[in-house]
Amino acid sequence: MTTDIRYDFVDDVSCRNPVLSIPITPTLRLSAVVWTAHVADTVLNARLECLDYALRRLTSSLPDDEVWLIAAHETLQQDNRITRHNGLWKSLQKAGVDIPQGEFVGESVLPSEGGIRVFDAVRCGLDQLKAIHAVTIAAQTALVVIPKNQAKEAVKLLVQKGWAMTNSKPPEEVLEFVCAQSGLVLEVYGDFDDPEVSVAAIGRKERLRNLDLG
């Protein structure tokens, strides 16, 4: 278990700073709140605890928003009948990954030079936290919190469009699109033997400053 969780606010994530810097276009002018925890036993447990804390603070402060997990294969897949049949979720399940239960948008197969990538999204509750976290480790993902009245349509467009495989973390295309809809994009940081883990919620400053997240 972690002992405590530290809260920081980053005014502009595109600028170099000691908390969180993301290589994105400065014109996006995005800020972030960052929760950081020391690792007391394992990085996995610390990541889960920090993500749970962050999501509970966000969903409590944003009762009219929904949590969506958008996911895609990390690498290009061979374009054949079996790959297309397995899609994203079946391929992850066959690799031993737990899949969150919830409302799915529907998979989108996007061709690329040398293969295909499959995207999809699922709306899920905090009771699916362990499965959400498992997918963030096994796939390229974007975890978003977005107003209900535009969430499904916005997420569906992202799934249909996808994003570049080589990208920032989280993907810049997702940040640009979701934050323009008054949404937030979450990312979990911390791997292997890191002494600390962090969860960042990235969005427009005016959106974050009005929330009680500390």
Backbone as CSV, one residue per row, in Angstrom:
resi,resn,N_x,N_y,N_z,CA_x,CA_y,CA_z,C_x,C_y,C_z
1,MET,0.832,-1.202,0.000,0.000,0.000,0.000,0.870,1.256,0.000
2,THR,0.391,2.293,-0.639,1.097,3.569,-0.599,0.725,4.311,0.675
3,THR,1.587,5.213,1.076,1.345,5.914,2.343,0.525,7.188,2.153
4,ASP,0.813,7.968,1.125,0.063,9.190,0.887,0.138,9.538,-0.589
5,ILE,-0.747,10.426,-1.020,-0.806,10.821,-2.415,-0.651,12.335,-2.499
6,ARG,0.345,12.770,-3.252,0.646,14.191,-3.393,-0.102,14.761,-4.592
7,TYR,-0.529,16.005,-4.466,-1.283,16.681,-5.527,-0.474,17.859,-6.060
8,ASP,-0.369,17.965,-7.398,0.309,19.096,-8.029,-0.536,19.616,-9.183
9,PHE,-0.379,20.906,-9.472,-1.033,21.498,-10.639,0.038,21.993,-11.591
10,VAL,-0.084,21.613,-12.883,0.854,22.043,-13.913,0.120,23.006,-14.835
11,ASP,0.631,24.215,-14.946,-0.056,25.247,-15.715,-0.040,24.968,-17.213
12,ASP,1.082,24.491,-17.738,1.211,24.227,-19.175,2.082,22.991,-19.355
13,VAL,1.465,21.882,-19.773,2.201,20.619,-19.858,3.190,20.592,-21.016
14,SER,3.096,21.542,-21.946,4.047,21.575,-23.061,5.360,22.226,-22.665
15,CYS,5.386,22.880,-21.501,6.605,23.543,-21.023,7.376,22.619,-20.082
16,ARG,8.691,22.732,-20.129,9.522,21.922,-19.242,9.254,22.312,-17.785
17,ASN,9.008,21.300,-16.950,8.765,21.523,-15.530,9.077,20.234,-14.786
18,PRO,9.221,20.284,-13.449,9.640,19.092,-12.709,8.535,18.074,-12.454
19,VAL,7.284,18.360,-12.825,6.177,17.453,-12.509,5.734,16.644,-13.717
20,LEU,5.321,17.322,-14.804,4.833,16.624,-15.998,5.038,17.493,-17.238
21,SER,5.813,16.974,-18.188,6.007,17.638,-19.472,5.648,16.657,-20.582
22,ILE,4.840,17.108,-21.541,4.413,16.257,-22.649,4.794,16.948,-23.952
23,PRO,5.440,16.232,-24.874,5.873,16.851,-26.135,4.701,17.051,-27.104
24,ILE,3.882,18.065,-26.826,2.728,18.363,-27.674,2.820,19.805,-28.161
25,THR,1.974,20.147,-29.116,1.950,21.499,-29.670,1.601,22.514,-28.580
26,PRO,2.443,23.496,-28.332,2.181,24.477,-27.266,0.867,25.234,-27.435
27,THR,0.395,25.374,-28.697,-0.832,26.138,-28.931,-2.056,25.479,-28.302
28,LEU,-1.951,24.208,-27.926,-3.084,23.541,-27.260,-3.332,24.141,-25.875
29,ARG,-2.275,24.658,-25.236,-2.378,25.313,-23.926,-3.150,24.451,-22.933
30,LEU,-2.617,23.283,-22.661,-3.269,22.356,-21.741,-2.564,22.331,-20.391
31,SER,-3.366,22.202,-19.350,-2.858,22.091,-17.990,-3.083,20.670,-17.484
32,ALA,-2.659,20.404,-16.263,-2.859,19.067,-15.696,-2.866,19.129,-14.181
33,VAL,-3.644,18.239,-13.598,-3.501,17.935,-12.178,-2.818,16.573,-12.111
34,VAL,-1.887,16.434,-11.187,-1.094,15.210,-11.099,-1.105,14.701,-9.669
35,TRP,-1.511,13.448,-9.512,-1.459,12.778,-8.218,-0.270,11.829,-8.230
36,THR,0.585,11.929,-7.227,1.797,11.119,-7.174,1.857,10.361,-5.855
37,ALA,2.251,9.085,-5.942,2.331,8.233,-4.756,3.676,7.522,-4.725
38,HIS,4.245,7.390,-3.553,5.443,6.575,-3.371,5.056,5.099,-3.419
39,VAL,5.944,4.298,-3.953,5.701,2.852,-4.029,6.150,2.219,-2.723
40,ALA,5.194,1.603,-2.015,5.517,0.971,-0.739,5.759,-0.524,-0.882
41,ASP,5.015,-1.176,-1.810,5.268,-2.603,-2.020,5.574,-2.900,-3.484
42,THR,4.570,-2.799,-4.374,4.818,-3.039,-5.797,4.326,-1.849,-6.617
43,VAL,4.946,-1.667,-7.778,4.530,-0.596,-8.682,3.089,-0.836,-9.134
44,LEU,2.721,-2.092,-9.405,1.369,-2.411,-9.849,0.329,-1.951,-8.839
45,ASN,0.525,-2.275,-7.569,-0.425,-1.874,-6.533,-0.477,-0.360,-6.381
46,ALA,0.677,0.283,-6.474,0.711,1.739,-6.349,-0.024,2.404,-7.510
47,ARG,0.168,1.881,-8.733,-0.548,2.417,-9.893,-2.052,2.277,-9.713
48,LEU,-2.485,1.111,-9.271,-3.915,0.872,-9.068,-4.486,1.808,-8.014
49,GLU,-3.785,1.954,-6.914,-4.275,2.811,-5.835,-4.345,4.273,-6.261
50,CYS,-3.319,4.728,-6.988,-3.291,6.115,-7.439,-4.383,6.365,-8.480
51,LEU,-4.583,5.411,-9.395,-5.626,5.547,-10.408,-7.013,5.541,-9.771
52,ASP,-7.202,4.684,-8.786,-8.479,4.630,-8.078,-8.765,5.962,-7.389
53,TYR,-7.759,6.512,-6.729,-7.920,7.791,-6.039,-8.276,8.898,-7.030
54,ALA,-7.545,8.951,-8.137,-7.773,10.001,-9.131,-9.170,9.906,-9.742
55,LEU,-9.566,8.713,-10.122,-10.878,8.548,-10.756,-12.013,8.859,-9.788
56,ARG,-11.843,8.503,-8.530,-12.898,8.810,-7.546,-13.007,10.314,-7.310
57,ARG,-11.892,11.010,-7.284,-11.947,12.459,-7.125,-12.603,13.108,-8.346
58,LEU,-12.270,12.614,-9.516,-12.816,13.196,-10.740,-14.311,12.917,-10.889
59,THR,-14.716,11.679,-10.700,-16.131,11.347,-10.876,-17.001,11.986,-9.803
60,SER,-16.430,12.208,-8.615,-17.169,12.912,-7.569,-17.355,14.381,-7.919
61,SER,-16.332,14.973,-8.512,-16.392,16.388,-8.880,-17.137,16.622,-10.190
62,LEU,-17.267,15.566,-11.013,-17.892,15.684,-12.335,-19.015,14.658,-12.487
63,PRO,-20.108,14.824,-11.750,-21.193,13.827,-11.785,-21.892,13.716,-13.136
64,ASP,-21.739,14.715,-13.994,-22.381,14.683,-15.310,-21.436,14.216,-16.411
65,ASP,-20.306,13.629,-16.021,-19.340,13.111,-16.989,-19.312,11.587,-16.960
66,GLU,-18.785,11.004,-18.028,-18.632,9.550,-18.131,-17.155,9.200,-18.302
67,VAL,-16.814,7.983,-17.869,-15.451,7.469,-18.024,-15.436,6.487,-19.192
68,TRP,-14.577,6.752,-20.172,-14.421,5.886,-21.330,-12.964,5.479,-21.471
69,LEU,-12.749,4.205,-21.787,-11.411,3.702,-22.091,-11.339,3.444,-23.596
70,ILE,-10.464,4.168,-24.280,-10.249,3.976,-25.712,-8.946,3.205,-25.866
71,ALA,-8.963,2.165,-26.687,-7.785,1.304,-26.782,-7.503,0.908,-28.224
72,ALA,-6.240,0.571,-28.473,-5.803,0.113,-29.788,-4.606,-0.808,-29.608
73,HIS,-4.348,-1.626,-30.620,-3.146,-2.448,-30.593,-1.906,-1.557,-30.527
74,GLU,-0.922,-1.989,-29.747,0.327,-1.226,-29.636,1.174,-1.336,-30.898
75,THR,1.028,-2.451,-31.601,1.837,-2.695,-32.795,0.935,-3.026,-33.975
76,LEU,1.476,-2.931,-35.179,0.728,-3.312,-36.368,0.429,-4.801,-36.348
77,GLN,-0.785,-5.151,-36.760,-1.202,-6.545,-36.842,-1.224,-6.971,-38.312
78,GLN,-0.926,-8.238,-38.553,-1.025,-8.749,-39.910,-2.470,-8.663,-40.386
79,ASP,-2.642,-8.242,-41.627,-3.987,-8.123,-42.182,-4.417,-9.461,-42.788
80,ASN,-5.061,-10.273,-41.953,-5.578,-11.550,-42.436,-6.905,-11.862,-41.754
81,ARG,-7.519,-12.934,-42.167,-8.857,-13.272,-41.667,-8.867,-13.502,-40.165
82,ILE,-7.862,-14.165,-39.642,-7.820,-14.483,-38.212,-7.667,-13.210,-37.381
83,THR,-6.770,-12.327,-37.811,-6.554,-11.076,-37.079,-7.819,-10.236,-37.060
84,ARG,-8.472,-10.150,-38.197,-9.712,-9.367,-38.260,-10.819,-10.015,-37.430
85,HIS,-10.842,-11.324,-37.379,-11.840,-12.017,-36.560,-11.600,-11.760,-35.068
86,ASN,-10.348,-11.836,-34.662,-10.023,-11.619,-33.246,-10.217,-10.160,-32.842
87,GLY,-9.922,-9.246,-33.757,-10.057,-7.836,-33.432,-9.171,-7.447,-32.269
88,LEU,-9.603,-6.447,-31.523,-8.816,-5.946,-30.389,-9.046,-6.761,-29.128
89,TRP,-10.308,-6.845,-28.716,-10.607,-7.434,-27.406,-10.310,-8.922,-27.346
90,LYS,-10.660,-9.673,-28.394,-10.374,-11.110,-28.389,-8.878,-11.370,-28.366
91,SER,-8.123,-10.552,-29.089,-6.670,-10.741,-29.088,-6.087,-10.458,-27.707
92,LEU,-6.607,-9.444,-27.013,-6.134,-9.164,-25.654,-6.538,-10.272,-24.690
93,GLN,-7.752,-10.759,-24.823,-8.201,-11.865,-23.971,-7.330,-13.096,-24.160
94,LYS,-6.983,-13.401,-25.412,-6.144,-14.565,-25.684,-4.747,-14.388,-25.095
95,ALA,-4.351,-13.132,-24.860,-3.064,-12.854,-24.225,-3.180,-12.835,-22.702
96,GLY,-4.374,-13.144,-22.190,-4.575,-13.219,-20.746,-4.974,-11.925,-20.076
97,VAL,-5.419,-10.941,-20.857,-5.786,-9.636,-20.301,-7.281,-9.612,-19.981
98,ASP,-7.632,-9.164,-18.783,-9.036,-8.981,-18.417,-9.588,-7.779,-19.171
99,ILE,-10.808,-7.922,-19.696,-11.445,-6.861,-20.464,-12.539,-6.206,-19.619
100,PRO,-12.580,-4.876,-19.561,-13.633,-4.203,-18.782,-15.021,-4.523,-19.340
101,GLN,-15.978,-4.617,-18.441,-17.369,-4.798,-18.831,-18.039,-3.434,-18.900
102,GLY,-18.860,-3.243,-19.929,-19.549,-1.967,-20.061,-20.151,-1.811,-21.434
103,GLU,-20.342,-0.565,-21.847,-20.941,-0.263,-23.148,-19.834,-0.017,-24.165
104,PHE,-19.805,-0.848,-25.215,-18.767,-0.747,-26.229,-19.266,0.061,-27.426
105,VAL,-18.359,0.809,-28.042,-18.691,1.573,-29.239,-18.760,0.658,-30.456
106,GLY,-17.818,-0.250,-30.580,-17.711,-1.113,-31.746,-16.355,-0.932,-32.401
107,GLU,-15.706,-2.024,-32.728,-14.334,-1.972,-33.215,-14.227,-1.319,-34.593
108,SER,-13.123,-0.624,-34.777,-12.809,0.032,-36.043,-11.457,-0.475,-36.514
109,VAL,-11.417,-1.055,-37.710,-10.179,-1.581,-38.277,-9.585,-0.532,-39.205
110,LEU,-8.390,-0.063,-38.874,-7.745,0.988,-39.654,-6.497,0.442,-40.329
111,PRO,-6.493,0.452,-41.664,-5.316,-0.049,-42.388,-4.148,0.914,-42.275
112,SER,-2.961,0.364,-42.292,-1.737,1.156,-42.259,-0.704,0.425,-43.099
113,GLU,0.325,1.129,-43.488,1.363,0.488,-44.296,2.011,-0.637,-43.503
114,GLY,1.843,-1.854,-43.984,2.425,-3.002,-43.303,1.462,-3.768,-42.425
115,GLY,0.201,-3.353,-42.347,-0.739,-4.097,-41.512,-1.962,-3.286,-41.149
116,ILE,-2.585,-3.661,-40.045,-3.777,-2.966,-39.564,-3.659,-2.726,-38.058
117,ARG,-4.452,-1.788,-37.578,-4.636,-1.597,-36.142,-6.131,-1.558,-35.875
118,VAL,-6.530,-2.085,-34.726,-7.945,-2.134,-34.366,-8.163,-1.259,-33.136
119,PHE,-9.163,-0.386,-33.214,-9.504,0.533,-32.131,-10.906,0.219,-31.610
120,ASP,-11.138,0.498,-30.354,-12.482,0.432,-29.786,-12.482,1.209,-28.478
121,ALA,-13.664,1.376,-27.904,-13.797,2.094,-26.636,-14.917,1.455,-25.827
122,VAL,-14.803,1.556,-24.522,-15.821,1.014,-23.630,-16.077,2.007,-22.503
123,ARG,-17.352,2.255,-22.234,-17.744,3.072,-21.088,-17.895,2.145,-19.898
124,CYS,-17.197,2.431,-18.818,-17.216,1.522,-17.681,-17.138,2.279,-16.359
125,GLY,-17.582,1.603,-15.316,-17.595,2.183,-13.983,-16.316,1.881,-13.224
126,LEU,-16.218,2.432,-12.023,-15.006,2.252,-11.223,-14.869,0.823,-10.708
127,ASP,-15.944,0.041,-10.766,-15.844,-1.365,-10.368,-15.008,-2.169,-11.368
128,GLN,-14.702,-1.563,-12.511,-13.888,-2.221,-13.537,-12.434,-1.737,-13.504
129,LEU,-12.024,-1.165,-12.387,-10.712,-0.524,-12.309,-9.557,-1.461,-12.671
130,LYS,-9.561,-2.674,-12.129,-8.452,-3.588,-12.392,-8.368,-3.955,-13.862
131,ALA,-9.519,-4.150,-14.496,-9.521,-4.474,-15.922,-9.087,-3.262,-16.753
132,ILE,-9.544,-2.076,-16.367,-9.116,-0.853,-17.056,-7.599,-0.751,-17.012
133,HIS,-7.042,-0.946,-15.828,-5.596,-0.825,-15.653,-4.854,-1.885,-16.450
134,ALA,-5.396,-3.105,-16.489,-4.754,-4.185,-17.243,-4.658,-3.842,-18.727
135,VAL,-5.704,-3.219,-19.271,-5.692,-2.851,-20.684,-4.696,-1.717,-20.926
136,THR,-4.570,-0.777,-19.982,-3.612,0.316,-20.166,-2.179,-0.191,-20.240
137,ILE,-1.922,-1.342,-19.656,-0.580,-1.927,-19.704,-0.373,-2.702,-21.005
138,ALA,-1.422,-3.390,-21.472,-1.284,-4.303,-22.610,-1.520,-3.658,-23.970
139,ALA,-2.124,-2.469,-23.994,-2.481,-1.835,-25.267,-2.117,-0.359,-25.219
140,GLN,-2.236,0.297,-26.357,-2.091,1.754,-26.393,-3.468,2.332,-26.093
141,THR,-3.568,3.163,-25.069,-4.879,3.570,-24.576,-4.974,5.061,-24.319
142,ALA,-6.219,5.498,-24.183,-6.537,6.840,-23.698,-7.742,6.686,-22.779
143,LEU,-7.580,7.081,-21.531,-8.665,7.038,-20.560,-9.218,8.446,-20.432
144,VAL,-10.496,8.625,-20.776,-11.042,9.977,-20.838,-12.257,10.114,-19.928
145,VAL,-12.415,11.315,-19.400,-13.602,11.696,-18.630,-14.229,12.849,-19.397
146,ILE,-15.467,12.659,-19.855,-16.048,13.602,-20.807,-17.537,13.782,-20.529
147,PRO,-18.099,14.986,-20.712,-19.517,15.227,-20.430,-20.435,14.239,-21.147
148,LYS,-21.437,13.748,-20.419,-22.342,12.720,-20.936,-23.028,13.124,-22.231
149,ASN,-23.405,14.393,-22.351,-24.206,14.807,-23.495,-23.457,14.746,-24.819
150,GLN,-22.136,14.580,-24.772,-21.384,14.472,-26.014,-20.393,13.324,-26.012
151,ALA,-20.382,12.550,-24.920,-19.353,11.527,-24.737,-19.361,10.464,-25.825
152,LYS,-20.504,9.815,-26.035,-20.509,8.661,-26.945,-20.157,9.063,-28.364
153,GLU,-20.702,10.166,-28.836,-20.429,10.593,-30.199,-18.963,10.987,-30.360
154,ALA,-18.416,11.676,-29.364,-17.013,12.096,-29.430,-16.083,10.885,-29.417
155,VAL,-16.367,9.941,-28.542,-15.528,8.750,-28.445,-15.628,7.912,-29.719
156,LYS,-16.819,7.817,-30.272,-17.008,7.061,-31.510,-16.168,7.651,-32.640
157,LEU,-16.114,8.965,-32.733,-15.303,9.615,-33.761,-13.818,9.313,-33.573
158,LEU,-13.362,9.290,-32.322,-11.966,8.966,-32.050,-11.642,7.533,-32.457
159,VAL,-12.559,6.618,-32.171,-12.349,5.216,-32.536,-12.285,5.058,-34.051
160,GLN,-13.121,5.777,-34.745,-13.154,5.673,-36.204,-11.923,6.310,-36.848
161,LYS,-11.401,7.350,-36.206,-10.238,8.058,-36.759,-8.920,7.442,-36.315
162,GLY,-8.854,6.992,-35.061,-7.628,6.445,-34.505,-6.571,7.512,-34.277
163,TRP,-5.342,7.062,-34.055,-4.229,7.983,-33.861,-2.931,7.303,-34.285
164,ALA,-1.913,8.096,-34.478,-0.622,7.568,-34.933,-0.020,6.653,-33.870
165,MET,0.626,5.576,-34.332,1.184,4.598,-33.400,2.348,5.188,-32.607
166,THR,3.208,5.941,-33.285,4.291,6.641,-32.592,3.747,7.988,-32.142
167,ASN,3.686,8.185,-30.833,2.920,9.314,-30.338,3.381,9.720,-28.953
168,SER,2.795,10.817,-28.461,2.996,11.218,-27.070,2.153,10.302,-26.186
169,LYS,2.324,10.431,-24.899,1.576,9.617,-23.946,0.902,10.536,-22.947
170,PRO,-0.422,10.753,-23.077,-1.378,10.178,-24.030,-1.237,10.786,-25.433
171,PRO,-1.882,10.144,-26.441,-1.743,10.618,-27.823,-2.216,12.058,-27.995
172,GLU,-1.449,12.832,-28.753,-1.766,14.245,-28.943,-3.125,14.432,-29.619
173,GLU,-3.471,13.551,-30.575,-4.762,13.670,-31.257,-5.922,13.560,-30.276
174,VAL,-5.772,12.676,-29.282,-6.817,12.507,-28.273,-6.900,13.736,-27.375
175,LEU,-5.759,14.234,-26.961,-5.735,15.431,-26.132,-6.427,16.599,-26.829
176,GLU,-6.069,16.819,-28.079,-6.630,17.945,-28.819,-8.142,17.826,-28.957
177,PHE,-8.617,16.633,-29.289,-10.039,16.447,-29.545,-10.860,16.434,-28.256
178,VAL,-10.446,15.653,-27.271,-11.224,15.499,-26.033,-11.241,16.790,-25.226
179,CYS,-10.114,17.444,-25.106,-10.057,18.672,-24.301,-10.867,19.793,-24.936
180,ALA,-11.007,19.767,-26.262,-11.863,20.749,-26.936,-13.334,20.514,-26.635
181,GLN,-13.674,19.303,-26.177,-15.048,18.979,-25.788,-15.262,19.148,-24.278
182,SER,-14.360,19.876,-23.631,-14.388,20.083,-22.173,-14.135,18.791,-21.411
183,GLY,-13.500,17.835,-22.074,-13.159,16.583,-21.413,-11.755,16.600,-20.844
184,LEU,-11.425,15.543,-20.122,-10.101,15.354,-19.535,-9.538,14.029,-20.013
185,VAL,-8.226,13.978,-20.173,-7.548,12.743,-20.570,-6.605,12.331,-19.452
186,LEU,-6.731,11.078,-19.014,-5.908,10.575,-17.915,-4.788,9.702,-18.448
187,GLU,-3.667,9.740,-17.743,-2.547,8.860,-18.069,-1.891,8.407,-16.780
188,VAL,-1.475,7.140,-16.757,-0.798,6.566,-15.599,0.684,6.446,-15.926
189,TYR,1.544,6.925,-15.037,2.984,6.881,-15.242,3.634,6.107,-14.090
190,GLY,4.684,5.361,-14.423,5.411,4.597,-13.419,5.516,3.138,-13.824
191,ASP,6.746,2.659,-13.971,6.964,1.285,-14.428,8.103,0.636,-13.659
192,PHE,8.099,-0.682,-13.688,9.188,-1.518,-13.193,9.587,-1.144,-11.763
193,ASP,10.786,-0.590,-11.591,11.288,-0.302,-10.239,11.250,1.180,-9.907
194,ASP,10.372,1.954,-10.550,10.260,3.376,-10.231,9.860,3.557,-8.766
195,PRO,10.442,4.543,-8.090,10.102,4.760,-6.677,8.750,5.453,-6.483
196,GLU,8.234,6.080,-7.566,6.954,6.770,-7.490,6.115,6.453,-8.728
197,VAL,4.805,6.579,-8.585,3.885,6.480,-9.715,3.021,7.734,-9.709
198,SER,2.480,8.067,-10.869,1.636,9.250,-10.972,0.456,8.981,-11.890
199,VAL,-0.625,9.711,-11.637,-1.764,9.758,-12.545,-2.011,11.225,-12.863
200,ALA,-2.069,11.551,-14.147,-2.316,12.920,-14.578,-3.670,13.021,-15.251
201,ALA,-4.400,14.079,-14.933,-5.633,14.424,-15.642,-5.338,15.708,-16.402
202,ILE,-5.379,15.624,-17.732,-4.945,16.717,-18.590,-6.154,17.354,-19.268
203,GLY,-6.199,18.677,-19.270,-7.320,19.382,-19.883,-7.086,20.876,-19.884
204,ARG,-8.112,21.616,-20.212,-8.015,23.068,-20.208,-7.957,23.588,-18.769
205,LYS,-7.173,24.651,-18.586,-6.972,25.181,-17.236,-8.293,25.561,-16.564
206,GLU,-9.170,26.234,-17.306,-10.425,26.683,-16.703,-11.293,25.516,-16.261
207,ARG,-11.174,24.387,-16.942,-11.933,23.187,-16.562,-11.381,22.584,-15.278
208,LEU,-10.057,22.496,-15.181,-9.434,21.880,-14.021,-9.491,22.775,-12.787
209,ARG,-9.333,24.067,-12.961,-9.256,24.974,-11.827,-10.583,25.033,-11.045
210,ASN,-11.673,24.696,-11.691,-12.980,24.757,-11.034,-13.318,23.485,-10.265
211,LEU,-12.411,22.526,-10.241,-12.692,21.239,-9.596,-11.955,21.127,-8.265
212,ASP,-12.554,20.407,-7.336,-11.927,20.135,-6.037,-11.232,18.781,-6.146
213,LEU,-9.950,18.797,-6.513,-9.237,17.548,-6.801,-8.053,17.305,-5.886
214,GLY,-7.744,18.239,-5.018,-6.585,18.101,-4.160,-6.770,17.128,-3.020
